[in-house]
Amino acid sequence: MPFTKRALTFFRGLTRHNEKPWFEAHRDEYENEVRLPMRELIEDLDARFAEFAPEIGGDPKRSMFRIYRDIRFSKDKSPYKTAAACWFNHRNASHNVGSEADAGSAGYYFHLQPGKSGLGAGIWMPPRPQLNKLRAAIADDATRFDRMAHSIPKRFDGLDDEGSLKRMPRGYAEDHPAAKWLRFQSFTSGRSITDAQVTSPSLASFLAREYEALLPLVRWLNGALGFKPASSR
């Protein structure tokens, strides 16, 4: 079942009333309008990945991010996230994302939020050992990486330079041929999605087409991290 406008309405309400009593009173809406359609989307996309990127997979039980926020070290004690998201990664990799992903891979991301939905691909803020591997691979063949990065379709607006260093990382010269890329701490690309696209029955096929367009990025990053592509499952 596709997402409907009721999923967006749920998150608008949660944004205004981010508290346990409201969430519990609307839990059925979350389960039926957000969680269930997301699980079905994950299953659908997992089957589609088998056609063009068999090494990438999704699991309805693990690919969807929890709605509960980690508030242990945050001044903002709002208990719930005001968006839903899921993550697809290499089938031989850890499923963790970001600084906890010591054995993580590059993959694909989907984000659902009223007026702020989007899709993406790559690897976000990998821990130091993973980042060092990526930088070493870039430095070893700067021309190939540059060619891949510039081949990303214009609708994705290239690689996101979020969090890029102002200075070169230790061990690399300022005039290195790949200086621009070696300053990156994440390697991601993506685009926004309208509410109409999110609630369209063709969302899964749309995402699959966009993800396939970003496959060269994902496979380059995974190759640098030691994760091989696959021709079948």
Secondary structure, 3 states (H helix, E strand, C coil): CCCCHHHHHHHHHHHHCCCHHHHHHCHHHHHHHHHHHHHHHHHHHHHHHHHHCCCEECCCCCCECCCECCCCCCCCCCCECCCEEEEEEECCCECCCHHHCCCECCEEEEEECCCCEEEEEEECCCCHHHHHHHHHHHHHCHHHHHHHHHCCCHHHCCCCCCCCCCCCCCCCCCCCCCHHHHCCCCEEEEEEECHHHHCCCCHHHHHHHHHHHCHHHHHHHHHHCCCCCCCCC
